[in-house]
Amino acid sequence: MKILGISCSPRKGGNTETLLRTALDAAQANGAEVEFFGISGKTIHPCDGCLACRTKGECHIKDDMQELTKKMWQADGIIIGTPVYFWNVTAQAKAVIDRTYSFVFSPQRPLRNKAAGAVVALGRSGSSEAIATLNSFFTGHRMIIVGNAIGFGGEKGTVKEDERGMTSAAGLGRSMVRYLQTGKL
Ligand SMILES: Cc1cc2nc3c(=O)[nH]c(=O)nc-3n(C[C@H](O)[C@H](O)[C@H](O)COP(=O)(O)O)c2cc1C
């Protein structure tokens, strides 16, 4: 059982990464093989709307999205992490989301029935909007939403002081493993 965590924060080692690694650690402790992929330092261009993927089934833009695509297709479960930027996901998260448009035109619908979850780091407000964006993404790909975790923090590492946020991140990791083992939420 493979669970992939994708951090869409441009800040390496920040609160999103802390929450996501907490979820992945809990999943690993419960028997999953886990992998962390951070977009920081990677190049994932935004979709340019050419729509060639509708006929070709793949995106013509060549960058680090090909590596991420392979990892997403191979995973049984995917947890996406993002900080809230202006009441929503980061531009980097949206670039990843939009670049998966090509998956919809791939005959096997590669993310269908995979387990999905979101972790969101924020200062104060906008978690609902960010979670809604990620849940729409999961639903669009016919994934099964297992849950989400929200952690409050500002400076790097401060999310660790949000005990409930950290606990819910670990809970998300465990829930995903349980779902993948039993088929039950
Ligand atoms: C450009 C920008 C926009 C932000 N917008 C919001 C916001 O709308 N709501 C909020 O609660 N926090 C906002 N924040 C704060 C971050 O969500 C918060 O610091 C988060 O913990 C950062 O996660 P990271 O350490 O993974 O980068 C913003 C931060 C930045 C840099």
The ligand as a Gaussian input file, in Angstrom:
#p B3LYP/6-31G(d) Opt

LIG

0 1
 C        0.986000      35.109000       0.247000
 C        0.407000      34.606000       1.544000
 C       -0.960000      34.644000       1.725000
 C       -1.524000      34.172000       2.910000
 N       -2.886000      34.207000       3.053000
 C       -3.436000      33.706000       4.182000
 C       -4.869000      33.672000       4.334000
 O       -5.645000      34.072000       3.463000
 N       -5.365000      33.163000       5.487000
 C       -4.565000      32.702000       6.489000
 O       -5.086000      32.260000       7.501000
 N       -3.211000      32.697000       6.361000
 C       -2.633000      33.185000       5.233000
 N       -1.266000      33.149000       5.085000
 C       -0.431000      32.521000       6.162000
 C       -0.038000      31.075000       5.827000
 O       -1.160000      30.305000       5.437000
 C        0.592000      30.409000       7.062000
 O        1.716000      31.166000       7.472000
 C        0.991000      28.977000       6.841000
 O        1.328000      28.400000       8.083000
 C        2.191000      28.861000       5.891000
 O        2.460000      27.505000       5.644000
 P        3.938000      27.014000       5.201000
 O        4.817000      27.157000       6.419000
 O        3.778000      25.631000       4.767000
 O        4.376000      27.911000       4.094000
 C       -0.680000      33.647000       3.927000
 C        0.702000      33.609000       3.737000
 C        1.252000      34.090000       2.555000
 C        2.760000      34.027000       2.366000

